[in-house]
Amino acid sequence: MAKTFAHPGWLVDLQRPPIPATPYESEVDYTYFMNLSTLPHTHCAVIGSNKAVQLWDMRLDDCGPPTPFTRTSLVVYEFNAEANTLTVTRPVTISFTPQEYHYGSFATIVVKGRVYLYALDPVSDQDVHVASAPSATIEDKSTWSYWDQSLGGWSPTEPLPTARRESAAIMSLPNLAYYNGGISVFYSAYHNSYLMFFLAKDHISLLVKYSPTPLGPWSNNDTLVFTFPTYLESALVTPVPFQTGSRIAGQAILITSASFESFIYVTRAWKLKFE
């Protein structure tokens, strides 16, 4: 954790494990073949001057069937600048089982005081669904609403993906890589558009779609941004935030990639002009 972009050397090592477990998870009898892993899916979303949220997988790795608490859960970060401390909490009421839409695990973006949480349909592995909530009440799931594209509006009732709901999705991504991670969505001032970056099925091509709003309509064509030299497991994109001279946020991007090479995961960072 760094205090500012200008001082990346000011780092603070978080406690281990960084994500708190629920009492139920803590009671599991961990053995050599059983342990709780915590895996982030995508970027955290800043919802205030000192607060951010992120979706993590809380997964029990063992030799048997999945356990009842294998799920994706909302994690909240609060930074105290005076004390230089970061508090990590986990509202246990906001979590999703493998059979539900994992809102926020595919992408999360904050627009004018609202959080948009994107989910990939577990039935189709292509359709993208969206939930939304006010930033101030993101930890209260009763304030969430759910977008239905076919109706062109929001519903207070959370849908269950017992079957494919293609008409309710904001889009389908047939060229999406087989994915355990998320995509990247943000507003680019340079392009005056919302951008959605994702890894293609070939696992080496980074593609992008454009939209005037967080809900679409998204461009039909996928634009090639970059071709990686090696097969990737995932790739996330963030805009370079600073404006220097005539350069505007979004004109350059930072890509973080992960690949599995020689039995180890290798992460790399790439900075590109994106015009």
C-alpha positions as CSV (number, residue, x, y, z in Angstrom):
1,M,0.0,0.0,0.0
2,A,1.4,3.4,-0.9
3,K,0.2,6.8,0.4
4,T,0.5,8.5,-2.9
5,F,1.4,7.8,-6.5
6,A,4.3,10.3,-6.0
7,H,5.8,8.3,-3.2
8,P,5.6,4.6,-4.1
9,G,8.3,3.9,-1.5
10,W,6.0,4.7,1.4
11,L,4.7,1.1,1.8
12,V,2.9,-0.5,4.6
13,D,2.8,-4.3,5.0
14,L,-0.8,-5.5,5.8
15,Q,-1.5,-8.1,8.3
16,R,-1.7,-11.7,7.1
17,P,-4.1,-12.9,6.1
18,P,-5.2,-9.6,4.6
19,I,-8.9,-10.5,4.2
20,P,-10.8,-11.4,7.4
21,A,-12.5,-14.8,7.6
22,T,-16.0,-15.3,9.0
23,P,-16.4,-17.3,12.3
24,Y,-17.8,-20.2,10.2
25,E,-14.7,-20.2,7.9
26,S,-12.4,-19.9,10.9
27,E,-13.8,-23.0,12.5
28,V,-12.8,-25.2,9.5
29,D,-10.3,-27.9,10.5
30,Y,-7.6,-27.1,8.0
31,T,-5.3,-30.0,7.1
32,Y,-2.6,-30.6,4.5
33,F,-5.3,-31.0,1.9
34,M,-7.6,-28.2,3.1
35,N,-7.0,-24.4,3.2
36,L,-8.9,-21.2,2.7
37,S,-7.6,-19.1,-0.2
38,T,-8.5,-15.5,-0.9
39,L,-8.3,-14.4,-4.5
40,P,-9.1,-10.9,-5.9
41,H,-11.0,-10.8,-9.2
42,T,-10.5,-7.2,-10.4
43,H,-9.7,-3.6,-9.4
44,C,-10.9,-2.0,-6.2
45,A,-13.4,0.8,-6.7
46,V,-12.8,4.1,-4.8
47,I,-16.1,5.3,-3.2
48,G,-14.8,8.1,-1.1
49,S,-11.7,10.1,-0.2
50,N,-10.5,7.3,2.1
51,K,-12.7,4.3,1.2
52,A,-12.7,1.6,-1.5
53,V,-14.4,-1.7,-2.2
54,Q,-13.3,-4.9,-4.0
55,L,-14.7,-8.4,-4.6
56,W,-12.7,-11.4,-3.4
57,D,-13.1,-15.1,-3.8
58,M,-13.2,-16.9,-0.4
59,R,-12.5,-20.5,-1.6
60,L,-11.8,-23.7,0.3
61,D,-9.2,-25.8,-1.6
62,D,-9.5,-29.5,-0.8
63,C,-9.9,-32.9,-2.4
64,G,-13.7,-33.0,-1.9
65,P,-16.7,-31.1,-3.2
66,P,-17.1,-27.3,-2.8
67,T,-18.1,-26.3,0.7
68,P,-21.1,-24.0,1.6
69,F,-18.9,-21.0,2.1
70,T,-17.0,-21.1,-1.2
71,R,-18.2,-17.8,-2.5
72,T,-17.4,-14.3,-3.7
73,S,-17.6,-11.6,-1.0
74,L,-17.4,-7.8,-0.8
75,V,-14.4,-6.4,1.0
76,V,-14.2,-2.8,2.2
77,Y,-11.0,-0.8,2.7
78,E,-10.8,2.4,4.9
79,F,-7.5,4.4,5.0
80,N,-6.6,6.6,7.9
81,A,-4.0,9.1,6.6
82,E,-3.1,10.5,10.0
83,A,-2.4,7.1,11.5
84,N,-1.2,5.6,8.2
85,T,-3.4,2.5,8.7
86,L,-5.7,0.5,6.5
87,T,-8.7,-1.2,8.0
88,V,-10.1,-4.2,6.0
89,T,-13.7,-5.3,6.8
90,R,-16.0,-7.8,5.1
91,P,-19.8,-7.4,5.3
92,V,-20.7,-11.0,5.5
93,T,-24.3,-10.3,4.3
94,I,-22.9,-9.3,0.9
95,S,-21.6,-12.4,-0.7
96,F,-22.6,-14.7,-3.6
97,T,-22.6,-18.4,-4.0
98,P,-21.2,-20.1,-7.2
99,Q,-24.8,-20.4,-8.5
100,E,-25.5,-16.6,-8.3
101,Y,-24.4,-13.6,-10.3
102,H,-21.1,-12.4,-8.7
103,Y,-21.9,-8.7,-9.0
104,G,-18.7,-6.7,-8.9
105,S,-16.4,-9.6,-9.5
106,F,-16.2,-9.0,-13.3
107,A,-15.7,-5.2,-13.1
108,T,-16.7,-2.3,-10.8
109,I,-16.9,1.4,-11.6
110,V,-18.1,4.5,-9.6
111,V,-20.0,7.1,-11.6
112,K,-21.5,10.3,-9.9
113,G,-22.0,8.7,-6.5
114,R,-23.2,5.3,-7.8
115,V,-21.3,2.0,-7.9
116,Y,-21.9,-0.2,-11.0
117,L,-21.1,-3.8,-10.4
118,Y,-20.7,-6.1,-13.4
119,A,-21.2,-9.9,-13.3
120,L,-20.5,-12.6,-15.8
121,D,-23.4,-15.1,-16.2
122,P,-22.3,-18.5,-14.7
123,V,-24.8,-20.2,-17.1
124,S,-23.5,-18.7,-20.4
125,D,-20.0,-17.5,-19.5
126,Q,-20.7,-14.7,-22.1
127,D,-23.5,-12.5,-20.9
128,V,-22.7,-9.5,-18.7
129,H,-25.3,-8.4,-16.1
130,V,-25.2,-5.2,-13.9
131,A,-26.2,-4.2,-10.4
132,S,-26.0,-0.7,-8.9
133,A,-26.0,1.0,-5.5
134,P,-25.3,4.4,-4.0
135,S,-21.7,4.7,-2.9
136,A,-22.8,5.7,0.6
137,T,-24.9,2.6,1.1
138,I,-22.9,0.0,-0.9
139,E,-22.7,-2.2,2.3
140,D,-26.5,-2.3,2.6
141,K,-27.6,-4.8,0.0
142,S,-31.3,-3.7,0.4
143,T,-30.3,-0.5,-1.5
144,W,-29.0,-2.4,-4.5
145,S,-30.9,-2.5,-7.8
146,Y,-30.5,-4.8,-10.9
147,W,-30.6,-3.8,-14.5
148,D,-32.8,-5.6,-17.0
149,Q,-31.9,-4.6,-20.6
150,S,-35.1,-6.0,-22.0
151,L,-37.2,-3.8,-19.8
152,G,-34.8,-0.8,-20.0
153,G,-34.9,-0.2,-16.3
154,W,-33.8,-1.2,-12.8
155,S,-35.5,-3.8,-10.5
156,P,-35.1,-4.0,-6.7
157,T,-35.4,-7.8,-6.9
158,E,-32.1,-9.8,-7.4
159,P,-32.5,-12.3,-10.2
160,L,-31.3,-15.9,-10.0
161,P,-29.5,-17.4,-13.0
162,T,-31.2,-20.7,-13.0
163,A,-31.3,-20.4,-16.8
164,R,-29.7,-18.0,-19.3
165,R,-31.2,-14.5,-19.2
166,E,-29.6,-13.1,-22.4
167,S,-32.3,-10.4,-23.0
168,A,-31.6,-8.9,-19.5
169,A,-27.8,-8.6,-20.1
170,I,-26.2,-5.4,-21.3
171,M,-24.1,-7.4,-23.8
172,S,-22.6,-10.8,-24.6
173,L,-18.9,-11.3,-25.1
174,P,-18.5,-14.4,-27.3
175,N,-14.8,-13.6,-27.8
176,L,-14.0,-13.5,-24.1
177,A,-11.2,-15.7,-22.8
178,Y,-12.0,-18.6,-20.5
179,Y,-11.9,-16.5,-17.4
180,N,-11.3,-16.7,-13.7
181,G,-10.6,-13.0,-13.4
182,G,-12.3,-9.7,-14.3
183,I,-12.3,-7.1,-17.0
184,S,-11.5,-3.4,-16.8
185,V,-14.1,-0.7,-17.2
186,F,-13.5,3.0,-16.7
187,Y,-14.3,6.4,-18.2
188,S,-11.6,7.9,-20.4
189,A,-11.6,11.7,-20.6
190,Y,-9.3,11.5,-23.7
191,H,-11.8,9.3,-25.6
192,N,-14.9,10.8,-24.0
193,S,-16.2,7.3,-23.6
194,Y,-16.4,4.4,-21.2
195,L,-13.9,1.7,-22.1
196,M,-14.2,-2.0,-21.5
197,F,-11.0,-4.0,-21.9
198,F,-10.9,-7.8,-21.9
199,L,-8.6,-10.7,-22.9
200,A,-9.7,-12.6,-26.0
201,K,-10.1,-16.3,-26.4
202,D,-6.6,-16.7,-27.8
203,H,-5.3,-15.4,-24.4
204,I,-2.8,-13.1,-26.1
205,S,-5.0,-10.3,-27.6
206,L,-6.3,-7.4,-25.5
207,L,-9.5,-6.0,-26.9
208,V,-11.6,-3.0,-26.1
209,K,-15.2,-1.8,-26.5
210,Y,-16.6,1.7,-26.2
211,S,-19.8,3.1,-24.8
212,P,-21.3,6.6,-23.9
213,T,-22.7,5.2,-20.6
214,P,-21.8,2.5,-18.1
215,L,-24.7,0.5,-19.4
216,G,-24.2,0.9,-23.1
217,P,-24.8,0.7,-25.9
218,W,-21.4,-0.8,-26.3
219,S,-19.7,-0.9,-29.7
220,N,-20.4,-4.1,-31.7
221,N,-16.8,-4.4,-32.9
222,D,-13.9,-5.4,-30.7
223,T,-10.8,-3.2,-31.2
224,L,-7.4,-4.7,-30.8
225,V,-5.3,-2.8,-28.3
226,F,-2.2,-5.0,-27.8
227,T,-0.9,-8.4,-28.6
228,F,1.0,-10.1,-25.7
229,P,4.1,-12.2,-26.5
230,T,3.0,-15.1,-24.3
231,Y,-0.2,-16.9,-23.3
232,L,-1.9,-15.0,-20.3
233,E,-4.2,-16.1,-17.5
234,S,-5.5,-12.5,-17.1
235,A,-4.9,-8.9,-17.9
236,L,-6.2,-5.8,-16.2
237,V,-6.0,-2.2,-17.4
238,T,-6.0,1.2,-15.6
239,P,-5.8,4.7,-17.1
240,V,-2.6,6.7,-16.2
241,P,-4.3,9.2,-13.9
242,F,-2.1,12.3,-14.2
243,Q,-2.5,15.1,-16.8
244,T,0.9,16.5,-17.8
245,G,0.9,19.4,-20.3
246,S,-1.5,18.4,-23.1
247,R,-1.9,14.8,-22.0
248,I,-5.3,13.7,-20.6
249,A,-6.2,10.8,-18.4
250,G,-6.9,7.8,-20.7
251,Q,-4.4,8.7,-23.3
252,A,-2.0,6.3,-21.7
253,I,-2.9,3.0,-20.0
254,L,-1.2,0.6,-17.6
255,I,-1.7,-3.1,-18.2
256,T,-1.0,-5.7,-15.5
257,S,-0.8,-9.2,-16.8
258,A,-0.4,-12.7,-15.2
259,S,0.9,-15.8,-16.9
260,F,1.8,-19.3,-15.8
261,E,5.3,-20.1,-16.8
262,S,7.5,-23.0,-15.6
263,F,5.0,-23.8,-12.8
264,I,5.0,-20.3,-11.4
265,Y,2.8,-17.3,-11.9
266,V,4.6,-14.3,-13.5
267,T,3.2,-10.8,-13.3
268,R,4.3,-8.0,-15.7
269,A,3.3,-4.4,-16.2
270,W,3.0,-2.6,-19.5
271,K,2.5,1.1,-20.2
272,L,1.1,2.0,-23.6
273,K,-0.1,5.0,-25.4
274,F,-3.8,4.5,-26.3
275,E,-5.0,7.0,-28.9
